Amino acid sequence: MAEARIEELPKRVARGLDPVYLLAGEEPLLIEEALDGLRAQARAAGFAEREVLHVETGFSWSRLGEVADNLSLFSERRIIELRMPNGKPGREGASALRDYASAPPEDTLLIVICGRLDPAQRKSAWAAALAGAGVMSYAWPVPREALPRWIAERARQRGVSLDREAVAVIAERNEGNLLALAQEIDKLALLADGKAMSGAQARDAVSDSARFAIFDLPEAVLAGDLPRTRRIARRLRAEGEEPVLVLWGLAREFRVLTDLQATQRPGGDRQAVLRRHRVWKNRQARLQQLAQEAPREAWAKLLSRAAAADRVLKGAERRRPWDELIELASDAARLAGHGKQPEDLTWQ
C-alpha cells in the first residue's frame, strides 16, 4: 500500500504520476491544494481532458466503468475525478472501486476525493485497493504546536516576512480554521508589498476567525493555559455550542484526575485507572503529573463543582450556565498551571 502525507505529495508527483490517487482528510484546504498541484502535473504530462463524477444520492456506480471504458474523441490522456465527500461508497461502490483498481485503464488518471475517513474507512478493502494501485494521501489537521512553522513557511512562499509576534497573532486568531488562516496570509502579502510585517501591523490587519471544538477546552485546561482556556470557552459560547457537551468534556477529565489522586493511597493502581478510563498513552504522563502535584482532593472538589454546574444547566438553580462553565474551566486551568491550590480559586 502506497501512502504519502499530503505535504509530501508534490515531490512524489513530480517524480512521475501514478494511475490512481485517493485524497482524503480533515483539512479541505490541503486537499484542494494537493488536487490543484496534481491537476497541473497531469496537464503538463498531456492529460488534457477531465471528467468529474459526484457520488450523491442516486449515483450509479456503473458510471465509473462507463467513463473509464469510453474512448475520448479529443484527448488520448484524461483525468477522472470522483468526489465522494462522506467516504462511504456502499457495497456496490466498494466493488466498483476494487474492480477499477485491479486493472486501471491506460492513459487514464483516477483521483478519488473524500473528506474525513474514520479508521475503519481508511483500512477498508476499497481504500486499500486504491492505495495498492497508486497512492493514498491523507490531510491530517495541522497540530497547534506546528502552526507557527506552517504560517511562517506559507508566508515565506508568498513573499512575506513575519516576525515572531506577527506569526503568533495570526496563529491565535485563526486556530482551527486553516482556510481563513491561508486567506489572511494572502491578504498580508498584498498589504506588505514585499516588506517585513511586525506583530503590531498584523494585529491591525488580521481578523479573528479562530474555530474551536469542544475538546479543545479540556486540552487548554490541562495545559494550565488560562488565557487560552477563557478564549476557547467564550468562543464556544459565541458559536452556540451546547453547554451540557462542554461540561461533559470537562467533567470527564476531572473524573479521571479524581480517580488518579485516589490511587495515591496504599494499594492504589494508577494503570488500572488509566485502562478503565481508556486514556491514550500520549496523555497519561500529563494526567499523572496533574494528579500528583495538585493538593489532596483538589480535583474531587472540581468534580463536585461540575455536578453543581450540571444542576444550573438543567435549570434547577437560577444562575447563568456559561458563567458557571467559564469560571469552572478557569479555576481548573489555574490549578493545572500552578501545580498547587492558588489563593484565588473560588472553591476554597
Buried (B, 14 or more C-beta within 10 A) or exposed (E): EBEBEBBEBBEBBEEEBBBBBBBBBBBBBBBBBBBEBBBEBBEEEEBBBBBEBEBEEEBEBEBBBEBBEEEBEEEEBBBBBBBBBEBEBEEEBBBBBBBBBEEBBEBBBBBBBBBBBEEEBBEBEBBBBBBBBBBBBBBEBBEBEEBBEBBBEBBEEBEBBBBEBBBBBBBBBBBBBBBBBBBBBEBBBEEBEEEEBBBEBBBEBBEEBBBBEBEBBBBBBBBBBBEBBBBBBEBBBEEEBEBEEBBBBBBBBBBBBBBBBBBEEEEEEBEEBBEEBEBEEEBBEBBBBBBEEBEEBBBBBBBBBBEBBBEBBEEEEEEEBBEBBBBBBBBBBBBBBBBEBEEEBEBE
